[in-house]
Amino acid sequence: MFANQAAFNDPLSRMQALGKNTRPSAAFVSPSGKPLIYPQTGGMINPVREEIRTGTVLYRFAGGSTKLADAVTGGWWVHQKEFDQICNYAKQKNTTVPMAARMLCCVPPEWSDMGTLVRATAREPLLAYKGLGNNVSQPTTDGLGNVNMTAHNHIAALRLPQLFIPGLADVAKSSADRVLPGALLVERHWKFTKEEANRGWLYI
């Protein structure tokens, strides 16, 4: 049994992995009020089911001001292999790890300052979606254009599978007896300044 089985079975979770904004307020609705289309902003391409075993090491970037208990329940993660790829890319390009993660995972600054890095292990089996990052396109908050970022999956060095693990917040609510509740156990976390996270940023 997987800790987040119910969330994974919810059709909305796959839409979220595809980068669709599933908030009711964002949906295009029928005259009767039924959601017809959810706008897509980024996400992953062709998400496939991935089983995460107990003890699996995972990494995640979150906002610098995000509480650790909230950061560990976010949906977007990478395996150790992909995190090593991010670190190697940072060394090759002489940039910071958060900056390399931005490039390979397609995370524009408007979405996150990437100020927190979390390393965690799975306390129990989980289900995830796995896929390559997709192009980003989202209207800016000031309405003056779009936030755009291109995923360069045709270049081997820039091709990086990501994980979307739905339902981690729900699992945490059901295990509130722990100091950091949830299906993932935090091993370490690091903080980066905004300068480190954004040094060398350029939309491509």
N, C-alpha and C positions, 0 to 999 in steps of 0.2 A: 504494500500500500504506500502511495506517495503522499507526503504531507500536504501538498497543494493540488491534489487530484481534482477537487471540485472547481477550483479556479481555472485550472487548465482545461477542463471540460466546457467551461463557459465560452460560447462562440466569440464573445467580446475580447477574450484574451488573445486570440489569434489576430483579430483586427488591430489590437494594440501593438502586437509584435510587428505587424505590417506598417506601423507608424500612423495609424488612423486615430484621430481625435474622437474618442467615443463618449465625450461628455454630451448629455442631451442637448445642451445649449448650442453645441457646435454642429449638430446634425441638420441636414436638409430634410424637411419633413413633408409628408403628404397633407392634403387639405384636412384630413382627419387627425393629424398630429402624429402619425406613425413615422419613425425615422426611416428614411430611404437611403441616404448616402452620408457617410462620415468623411470629412476631408482628410486627406493624407498629407503629412508633413515630412516624413522621413522613414524611420523604421528599417526593417530588413527585407531582403529579397527572398522569396520562396522559403519561408520558415518551415523547418522540419522538426519533428519530435526528437527530443534529446533526454535521456535518462541520466540524472546526476546521482551518483552513489554516495553513501555516507563516507565522509572523510575526504571528498573531493575538494581541492583548493580552488578558490575563485577570487577574482579581483573586480573592484568596482570603483569608478570615480564619481564623486558627488560634489555638491556645492560646498565651499569653504565654511559657510555658516550653518550647514546642515548638522543637526544633532546626530551623534553616532547611531543611536537607536533607530533614527529615521533612515540614515544612509544605508544601513544593513538590510532594510526592508524594501529598498528600491528594486526595480525590475531588471535593469540592464547590467550584465556582468560579462566577464571573459574567463576562459580557462587559463591555467598556468602557461600552456604552450603559446597562446595568443598574447598573454602579458609579456612573455619573454620576447616575442616578436616586436611588441611596442618598445620595450627597452632597447633592443638591438637597433631598431630604426632611429631612436633618439640618439644613440651613439654615432650612427652613421651620418646623421644630419647635423650633429653637434647642437642639439636642441634639448629641451627638457622633456621628461616623461609625459607630463600632462599635455604638452604641445603635440608630441607624437601620437598620443591617444586621440586628440582632437582630429588629427589628420586621418588616422586609420579607422576611427569609429564614426567619423562624420558628426562631430558635435560642435556646432558654432558657438561663439561666446555668448550669444543671446540666450542660449539654452542653459548653460552652466558655466561657472567660473573654474570648475575642475579643481577646486581647492582642497579636496579631501580624497585620499586614496585608501581603500579598505581591502585588507586581505582576510578572507574568512574560509572556514571549512564547513561542509554540510554536516549537520547533526543527524539528519535523517534523509532518506531518499526523496528526490524532488523531480518534477517534470519541467522541462524548459523548451522553448523554441530556439532553434539555432539557424543562423543564416548570415549572409554577407550584408553589410550596410548599404542602404539605398541613398539616392540623392535627397538632399534637403531642400524644401521650398515651402516657405511660410510667410504670410504677410507680417510686416513689422508692426510693432505696437503703435507707432505714430501714423500708420496708414500710408507712408510714403515709400511704397515699394515692397520688395520681398527679401527675406533672409534666404540666400541660396548657397548651396555647397554641393560639389560634385563628388560622387564616390567613384574612384578610379579602380574598379575591380578588374579591369583588363590588364593592369600592371601587377605582376605577381607580388612585388614587395609591398604593395598597398592593399592587398586582398586579405581581409581579416574577418573570420567568422565571429559573430557575437552571440550572446545568450540573452533571451528575455524570459525571466522566471516570474510567472504570474502568481499572485496570492500570498506573497511573503508577509505583507502587512496583516492579512487575515490570520495566518499561522501565528504571528507574534501576539495577536490579541488573545489567542487561545492558550498561550503559554506565558502569561504575564507574571508567573512566579519567579522567572529568571531576572537577573540584573539587566541583561540585554536579551530580551525574549525573542524567540523565533527559531526558524529552521537552520539558521546559519550562526556559527560561532566565530566572533571576531578574534583573529589572532594578533593583528597589528593594524595600526592606521597611521597615516602620514598627512601632514598639512603642507600646502604650497601657497606662496603668495600669489596675488593676481599677476604680478610681473612674471613670475616663473611659469604660470599657466598660459600666459598669452604672448610670451616673448617670441617674436618672429612670425606672429600670426598674419596670414595672407589668404584671402579667399581664392580658391582655384577651382 
